[in-house]
Amino acid sequence: MANIIIRQIPNSITCCNLISGCMATGAAFDGRYGEAFLLIIIGAVFDFFDGMSARLLKVSSPIGKELDSLADVVTFGVAPSAMLFQLFHEVHYPGFMASLRDIMPYTAFLMAAFSALRLAKFNLDTRQTTSFIGVPTPANTLFWASLVVGSHGFLVSDSFNALLLFAAILVSSLLLVAEIPLFALKFKNFSWHDNRIKYVFLLTCIPLIIFLGMSCFAAIIAWYVLLSFAASRWKIH
């Protein structure tokens, strides 16, 4: 009996991630962006601990791996898409896009589809054990959730519009599946020579956190992608 309960602990944690994602989606559709952001972060915490618990308890299973991906599609695909769906109802529409006001919100779910594709590719791609190929879905989600909450005033102002939002969604969706290598924050040792890019990233994140408030996550993720691209191009480790 005890073994049966232990085997279900990681899956139960994964289900908590799924529930958090469902709650975040509901909050997003209701325009409660801050609550949705908090629930996404809670889901991310559960997502971190389900794999860790499976390894510690030595109860990893194919079902757990599939369940984890399904939960992640909701928390890191559907929930941020729901936030953008609602945001499309608030942003400014240029005159030539006025007739598309009822259609454009549904384009937000392109990101959910690309997130699912990204997760499926990750499960099969053996190259992503020590680094990432394409932007991870949690990073993409943190970018958008942070941006919507921290820069909501700008996003709904006349300085921004639905066309720019749509273009940004397309770019972030493509980055999810792009063949772009991104470094992972995994340390085999702590030497400066072997981890220069990681230390530079962590140190430069400090002022972003201090000065940008709730928008800091969006800035950090954008900086992470740019720094990874530069590191890959100039072979910096």
C-alpha positions as CSV (number, residue, x, y, z in Angstrom):
1,M,0.0,0.0,0.0
2,A,2.8,2.4,0.9
3,N,4.5,1.8,-2.4
4,I,1.4,2.5,-4.3
5,I,1.0,5.9,-2.5
6,I,4.7,6.8,-3.0
7,R,4.4,6.0,-6.8
8,Q,1.6,8.5,-7.1
9,I,3.3,11.4,-5.3
10,P,5.0,12.8,-8.5
11,N,1.8,12.5,-10.5
12,S,-0.2,14.2,-7.8
13,I,2.2,17.1,-7.9
14,T,1.9,17.2,-11.7
15,C,-1.9,17.3,-11.3
16,C,-1.5,20.3,-9.0
17,N,0.4,22.0,-11.8
18,L,-2.5,21.2,-14.1
19,I,-5.0,22.6,-11.7
20,S,-3.0,25.7,-11.2
21,G,-2.9,26.2,-15.0
22,C,-6.7,25.7,-15.2
23,M,-7.3,28.3,-12.5
24,A,-4.8,30.7,-14.1
25,T,-6.8,30.3,-17.4
26,G,-10.0,31.1,-15.7
27,A,-8.5,34.2,-14.0
28,A,-7.1,35.3,-17.3
29,F,-10.4,35.1,-19.1
30,D,-11.9,37.2,-16.3
31,G,-9.2,39.9,-16.7
32,R,-7.6,39.1,-13.4
33,Y,-4.0,39.2,-14.8
34,G,-2.2,39.4,-11.5
35,E,-4.0,36.4,-10.1
36,A,-3.3,34.5,-13.3
37,F,0.4,35.4,-13.1
38,L,0.6,34.2,-9.5
39,L,-1.2,30.9,-10.4
40,I,1.2,30.3,-13.3
41,I,4.2,30.8,-10.9
42,I,2.6,28.3,-8.5
43,G,2.2,25.9,-11.4
44,A,5.9,26.4,-12.3
45,V,6.9,25.5,-8.8
46,F,4.8,22.3,-8.9
47,D,6.4,21.6,-12.4
48,F,9.8,21.9,-10.8
49,F,9.1,19.6,-7.9
50,D,7.2,16.8,-9.7
51,G,10.3,15.7,-11.7
52,M,12.5,16.2,-8.6
53,S,10.3,14.0,-6.5
54,A,10.1,11.3,-9.2
55,R,13.9,11.2,-9.2
56,L,14.3,11.2,-5.4
57,L,11.7,8.5,-4.9
58,K,12.9,6.6,-8.0
59,V,9.4,6.2,-9.4
60,S,9.8,7.8,-12.8
61,S,7.4,6.4,-15.4
62,P,6.2,6.9,-19.0
63,I,2.8,8.0,-17.7
64,G,4.4,10.6,-15.5
65,K,6.3,12.0,-18.5
66,E,3.2,12.3,-20.6
67,L,1.1,13.7,-17.8
68,D,3.8,16.3,-17.2
69,S,3.6,17.5,-20.8
70,L,-0.2,17.6,-20.7
71,A,-0.1,19.8,-17.6
72,D,2.5,22.0,-19.1
73,V,0.4,22.6,-22.2
74,V,-2.3,24.1,-20.0
75,T,-0.1,26.1,-17.6
76,F,2.5,27.3,-20.1
77,G,0.4,27.3,-23.2
78,V,-3.3,27.8,-22.7
79,A,-3.0,30.1,-19.6
80,P,-0.8,32.7,-21.2
81,S,-2.8,32.5,-24.4
82,A,-5.9,33.3,-22.4
83,M,-4.2,36.3,-20.9
84,L,-3.4,37.5,-24.5
85,F,-7.0,36.7,-25.6
86,Q,-8.3,39.0,-23.0
87,L,-5.7,41.6,-23.7
88,F,-6.8,41.7,-27.4
89,H,-10.1,43.0,-26.1
90,E,-8.4,45.9,-24.4
91,V,-5.7,47.0,-26.9
92,H,-6.0,49.8,-29.4
93,Y,-7.1,48.9,-32.9
94,P,-5.9,51.0,-35.8
95,G,-8.7,52.1,-38.2
96,F,-7.8,49.5,-40.8
97,M,-8.1,46.7,-38.2
98,A,-11.5,47.8,-36.7
99,S,-13.4,45.1,-38.6
100,L,-11.1,42.4,-37.1
101,R,-11.8,43.3,-33.5
102,D,-13.9,40.2,-32.9
103,I,-11.5,37.9,-34.7
104,M,-8.0,39.0,-33.5
105,P,-8.4,37.7,-29.9
106,Y,-8.5,34.1,-31.2
107,T,-5.0,34.5,-32.8
108,A,-3.6,34.4,-29.2
109,F,-4.1,30.6,-29.2
110,L,-1.5,30.2,-31.9
111,M,0.9,30.4,-28.9
112,A,-0.9,27.5,-27.2
113,A,-0.5,25.4,-30.4
114,F,3.2,26.2,-30.7
115,S,3.7,25.5,-27.0
116,A,2.3,22.0,-27.4
117,L,4.6,21.5,-30.4
118,R,7.6,22.7,-28.4
119,L,6.8,20.3,-25.6
120,A,6.3,17.4,-28.0
121,K,9.7,18.1,-29.7
122,F,11.4,18.5,-26.3
123,N,10.2,15.0,-25.3
124,L,11.8,13.5,-28.4
125,D,14.9,15.7,-28.8
126,T,18.0,14.1,-27.2
127,R,20.1,17.2,-27.8
128,Q,18.4,19.1,-25.0
129,T,19.9,17.4,-22.0
130,T,22.4,20.2,-21.0
131,S,21.0,23.1,-23.0
132,F,17.8,24.1,-24.9
133,I,16.9,24.3,-28.6
134,G,14.3,27.0,-28.8
135,V,12.8,29.0,-26.0
136,P,11.4,26.8,-23.2
137,T,7.6,27.1,-22.6
138,P,8.0,28.3,-18.9
139,A,10.3,31.1,-20.1
140,N,7.9,32.2,-22.8
141,T,5.0,32.1,-20.4
142,L,6.9,34.2,-17.7
143,F,7.8,36.7,-20.4
144,W,4.2,37.3,-21.4
145,A,2.6,37.1,-18.0
146,S,5.1,39.5,-16.6
147,L,4.7,41.9,-19.5
148,V,0.9,41.9,-19.3
149,V,0.9,42.5,-15.6
150,G,3.8,44.9,-15.4
151,S,3.2,46.9,-18.5
152,H,-0.5,46.7,-18.8
153,G,-0.9,50.5,-19.0
154,F,1.4,50.8,-22.0
155,L,-0.1,47.8,-23.8
156,V,-3.6,49.3,-23.7
157,S,-2.4,52.8,-24.6
158,D,-2.4,54.4,-28.0
159,S,1.3,53.8,-28.3
160,F,0.6,50.1,-28.7
161,N,-1.9,48.3,-30.9
162,A,-3.4,45.0,-31.9
163,L,-1.1,44.6,-34.9
164,L,2.0,44.9,-32.8
165,L,0.6,42.4,-30.3
166,F,-0.1,39.9,-33.1
167,A,3.4,40.3,-34.5
168,A,4.9,39.8,-31.0
169,I,2.9,36.6,-30.6
170,L,4.1,35.3,-33.9
171,V,7.7,36.0,-33.0
172,S,7.5,34.3,-29.6
173,S,5.6,31.3,-31.0
174,L,8.3,30.8,-33.7
175,L,11.0,31.1,-31.0
176,L,9.5,28.2,-29.2
177,V,10.3,25.8,-32.0
178,A,13.2,27.6,-33.7
179,E,16.6,25.8,-34.0
180,I,18.3,28.3,-31.8
181,P,20.5,27.0,-29.0
182,L,20.0,28.6,-25.5
183,F,22.2,27.9,-22.5
184,A,20.8,26.2,-19.4
185,L,21.6,27.4,-15.9
186,K,23.2,24.1,-15.0
187,F,26.7,24.1,-13.4
188,K,29.1,21.2,-13.7
189,N,31.6,23.3,-11.8
190,F,31.8,26.9,-10.6
191,S,34.8,28.2,-12.5
192,W,34.5,31.5,-14.3
193,H,36.1,30.2,-17.5
194,D,33.5,27.4,-18.0
195,N,30.5,29.4,-16.9
196,R,31.2,33.0,-18.1
197,I,27.9,33.4,-19.9
198,K,25.9,32.1,-17.0
199,Y,27.6,34.4,-14.5
200,V,27.2,37.4,-16.8
201,F,23.5,36.6,-17.2
202,L,22.9,36.2,-13.4
203,L,24.8,39.4,-12.5
204,T,23.0,41.5,-15.1
205,C,19.6,40.3,-13.9
206,I,20.1,42.0,-10.6
207,P,19.5,45.6,-11.8
208,L,16.6,44.4,-14.0
209,I,14.9,42.9,-10.9
210,I,15.6,46.1,-8.8
211,F,14.4,48.7,-11.3
212,L,11.7,47.1,-13.5
213,G,9.3,45.8,-10.9
214,M,6.8,43.2,-12.3
215,S,8.1,43.7,-15.8
216,C,11.5,42.3,-14.8
217,F,10.7,38.8,-15.8
218,A,9.9,39.9,-19.4
219,A,13.1,41.8,-19.6
220,I,15.1,38.9,-18.1
221,I,13.7,36.4,-20.6
222,A,14.3,38.8,-23.5
223,W,17.9,39.3,-22.3
224,Y,18.3,35.6,-21.9
225,V,17.4,34.9,-25.5
226,L,19.6,37.7,-26.9
227,L,22.6,36.6,-24.7
228,S,22.1,33.0,-25.8
229,F,22.1,34.0,-29.4
230,A,25.3,36.0,-29.0
231,A,27.0,33.3,-27.0
232,S,26.1,30.7,-29.7
233,R,27.3,32.9,-32.5
234,W,30.7,33.8,-30.9
235,K,31.1,30.5,-29.1
236,I,31.1,31.9,-25.6
237,H,30.6,29.5,-22.7
